[in-house]
Amino acid sequence: MQILSERLRTLRENLNISQAKLAEEIGITQASVNRYETNKTTPSVETLLWYSDRFDVSLDYIFGRTENPQGTLYKYEPKPPEVNSEMKEFVDMCFDPKSPMYNRLKQTLLKMLEEDKK
């Protein structure tokens, strides 16, 4: 897989690590690292996981499924969806005990729960 070998080489080169030094860290030969980077052989799953952890990137990035590395050092914090102001007012009204919608909503939910038990 060409993209995989390119990614492995780029990850190593971006940190200015030689093939020999990387091979020593992984516990394999420099020739093996060279074969991975020249697309002559595919690393084992364990080796790919090692690369992922060492360079803090996802396996999807290594396999070329995304351009976004998103390793464990990156904090993924999804933003809550923006709420339409009219919808927010409606929800607030539904849960306000003084609202005329409150009792209707409560009865509807209770009815739904009863039907779900059947």
N, C-alpha and C positions, 0 to 999 in steps of 0.2 A: 504494500500500500504506500504509494508515493508520498501522500500528504503526511502520513505517520512518520516516515523517515525524515522528512523535511522539518517537521515540528520538533522531533527529538534533537536534531542537529541544531536548530535555531535556539531551543531552550538552553542547550549546553553552551553554545557560542555567546549567547547574551550575557552569561555570567563569566565569560572568559575562562572556562574550565577545559582542560585538554581531555582528549578521549582517554588517555592513560589514567589521569586523575579520577575521572568519572567511573571508569572501569574498576578502579581500586575501591571507590566508595560503594559501588553496587556489589562488588565481590565477583566480578567476571573478568574476562580478558579484554584488552584494548581492541583486539581483532573482532570480538563480538560487538562492541560498541560501533566499530566501523561498519560491520555488516548491517546493523540496525539502521545506521544513518545513510547507507547507500542502497537501501531497499533490497538487500540480498537475502535477508532473513527477518522474520517478525519476532520481536521479543515475547517472552512468556507473559502471562497475565500478571504474575508476581512482579516482574520487572516493570511492566507498564504502571502498576500501582506504585512502585517505588519512584518512578519518574514523576508521577502525579503528586505524590507527597513531597518529594525533594524540591520540585520547582513550583509547588503550590498552584497547580492548574488542574482543571477537571479532565477526566478521560474523554469527554466530548470534545474538548479543545484538542487534545492529542490526536484523536481520530479525525479531526477536521470537520466535525459536525457543527461547530460554532467557532466564531472568531473571538469570542469573549472567554478569556481564561477562567474567570470566576473560581479561584481556589478557596481554600478554607480561611485565608487571611482577609478575604473580601466579605464584607457584611451585606448580605442581601436583606434589605428591609423594604418590602413592597409597600407602596403608598396606598392608603385606603382610597377607594374610588370616590371621586367627587360626587357630592350629593346635591341633587337639584333642590333649590330652596323651597319649591312648592312641595316636593316629596318630603322634605324634612319637616315642614309645617304639618303636613298630613300625619306623619308618624308621631310627632309630638302631640297632636290633637287626639290621636287614637289612644295614647297611653296617659292622657290627662284624665283623672277620675271625674273631673267636672264637665268633661266634654260629652255631648250627646252620643258621639261615636264610641266612647269607651264601653258602655254596656253592650252595644251591638257587637263590637269586636270580641268582647269577652264571651258572649253567648255563642258566637260563631266558632270561636276556638274550642270552647267546651264541647260543642256539638261535633266538631271534627274529631276531637279526641275520643268521644264516645263511639263514633262510627269506625274509628281505627281499631278499637278493641274487638269489634265484631268479626 
